[in-house]
Amino acid sequence: MPPDASATLDAALSLLRLNEEQRAQHTLDASRADQRISTLCVAALYALNIALFLLLFRNLGIQLDKQARVQKALITQQEELDQLVFARTRQLEALAWHLQSVSENEETELARELHDELGSILTASKMDVAWVRGKLKDTEPAMAEKRALSAISIRASRSSAASSRTCARPCSPTSVW
């Protein structure tokens, strides 16, 4: 091989080697730049994930606080309603007792009036029968016997009237309840 050809070949080889080294260096630099960009992207994604987790936990905390406040408000409202129901129940019980008392008082008053009225009627009847007996005793003995039976009947009626007064309260529907 002539010396010129060998020198040309050596120069071409060294030029090729230099070109290849530059290309490898350029590829290595580009690869390092890509690696830096990838590292920055991964770091940014990690930072974004951390930020999203922080926002998620913050919102979760806010929702839990809101839920706790709503639940507390519901419990407070339920307690107020329970107190209102209790108060209304006490009022209704008082009204029921009052109505029962008024009803029993009216029944007692009615029983007294009936007793007094029947007593006065029966007393007047007894006096009338005694007067008739005095008039018929000697003239009509059969009538005197009937008068005695009517006197027994009047006594039984008076006894019944007296018992109706004592029965007015125990026999009333409210006393059964």
Secondary structure as UniProt FT lines:
FT   HELIX           3..136
FT   TURN            137..139
FT   HELIX           141..167
FT   TURN            168..171
FT   HELIX           173..176
//
